[in-house]
């Protein structure tokens, strides 16, 4: 089938050169020879019968969780400078452009280095870009947010989530337990935090509480 398509394309090209390109009659033979030489080269190195191969995109849209946006808004940004940056970064993540989303927020923290919500957003974007794995760069972003605003619930909550996604359940549980202890009774994120900790206890009830990593000093 591939050879028939190639032959048809060859005839179409030659006809176009004759009728539309006004190819002189004396050049018919040399033009035909050149086209046949190209076909011979393809026959030597090409594989017209081979099935096509689909190339997987480098950016995947399936590692971004929209539910994190609601949790983030409960714990920090709803209005102001950070929201403008975060909304656009979320749009990039939804379209699968995770690297672009992280780079965009890197520019955000450069312009607003003392905004903890942007640092939390950058940490989250870096985790998404790494397919749910916490990296040293993401850890730094969460720690920077905690240094700027020690009482902010976002850094420990999302750092704990990143640890949990990376399979480091004991670290996640330690961070979330400490956050729950200092969260107000009416905090909008408290129910979510309690349910996550309860699920962890059901999975690993016998684990002792490890030392709490430094995320809010």
C-alpha angles and dihedrals in degrees: 000000000000092000092051091053090048092049091049091049090049093053091046091052093048092048091050091052091051100043104029101022093047091228110195115245090238090061095054095094098046092045092049090048091052092051092048090049088056090051090050091053091050091049089053099050106012130089108209092169095056117109117249119261121223114218115223112228117249092229118060122201096203102079097066116094116204091200089071089067092062092048091048092051091050090055103041139327121059100136139010136046099330094054093060091055095042096049092055091044089052090053091053091050092050090055091051096253094129096154091052090049092054093046091049091055091046086062088047094057090045090058094039106026094166098054109108094193091059091050090050089049091050091051091052092047091051091051091050090048089053092052094254097316119127112234131192089255091055091047090052092051093052091045091050090053090049091050091052095046113017094183094050109117094205100077097053094038095053094037087055090049091051090050090049092050089050091054094253094128097160093057092046092050093049093051094045093047091055091046092051092051092057097038118106116251091246096045109138091225096050098090092050091049093049092050092050092050091047090053090051091051091053091051097044109014095158099056115114117230107265127214111290113246117235107260106137108041 
